[in-house]
Amino acid sequence: MDAMALVVLTVPVIYPVVVRLGFDPIWFGVVIVLVSEMGVITPPVGVNVYVIKGIAPEIPLEKIFRGIFPFLIAIIINAVILIVFPKLALILPGLTK
């Protein structure tokens, strides 16, 4: 299933719970985007990896999957930082007030 379809199906169910627990909706949206980014590059589904394979068919799929791991690690670190320090996701929206 595509990442956008998962977001459309799950966020309306989870969003009221997140807001009722006291989390900021903007922070929740940023975390959902990061988790969706992880989903489109991780094995075995990795839709973006198969797009790259279609563009460069001579490169083995295993090599492409190995190539995404630095990016995956960066997204995981970014998600952990945003979970530990949620105010970081709210700096720019806070400047618009």
Buried (B, 14 or more C-beta within 10 A) or exposed (E): EEBEEBBEEEEEEEBEEBEEEEBBEBBBBBBBEBBBBBBBBBEEBBEBBEEBBEEEEEEEBEEBBEEBEEEBEEBEEBBEEBEEEBEEBBEEEEEEE
